[in-house]
Amino acid sequence: MKITFIGHSAFALEADNYQVLIDPFITGNPAATVSSNDFSPQTIILTHAHNDHVGDTVEIARRSSAKVIATAELANWIGSQGVDGATGANHGGTIPFSGGSTKFVPAWHTSSYSTVNGVVAPGVPAGHIVRFGGKTLYFAGDTCLFGDMALVGEAGIDVAIIPIGDHFTMGPDDALRAVQLISPAMVIPCHYNTFPPIRQDGMAFKKRVETDTTAKCLLLNPGESCEI
């Protein structure tokens, strides 16, 4: 399976001729090195409704006929924007998609989408346990540290994608504790260095993870890919 870091919290997964996008904030993302037109996924998975996570979802889904998987309120709003493949679910639910599945798990954050007409799609945030390409990945989404991450770890996480930016999410100290609870084989940090309030030293975090846990930490620059 190939995983590509688009920037911020946006990722692309590819395996067996399937493509999945996670939180495709591309247009307006100062870290992105690609265009939304570079992607034609079968599936888009969203963690929550904030604009820097929903991003280009509606445009990409209309063009590619992608299935969008999101929490119920957000999926309903996306469907109202002319997206046919919007599937709403909630914590504990598992939704199949082309080539894999995702299970909704809790995240502690807020969730709403802002438009010129005000805030829409209020609801709750989520994390996702994604099974795809023979691997199990945990996309924590925007969240603080919480003890039930240990339950997520019981799923046998190959790759944990966790925020380290602080201010809006966990910072490096709590993210390290999250790694200890989840016990993944590999960690990829995200949601840092996109904007000034979330500046962090990724290399320092990597050193702490690989010193204090058994996990490997992979730092990806926006646009970089790796085979998992």
Secondary structure, 3 states (H helix, E strand, C coil): CEEEEEECCEEEEEECCEEEEECCCCCCCCCCCCCHHHCCCCEEECCCCCHHHHCCHHHHHHHHCCEEEEEHHHHHHHHHCCCCCEEEECCCCEEEECCEEEEEEECCCCCCEEECCEEECCCCCEEEEEEECCEEEEECCCCCCCCCHHHHHCCCCCEEEEECCCCCCCCHHHHHHHHHHHCCCEEEEECCCCCHHHCCCHHHHHHHHHHHCCCEECCCCCCCEEEC
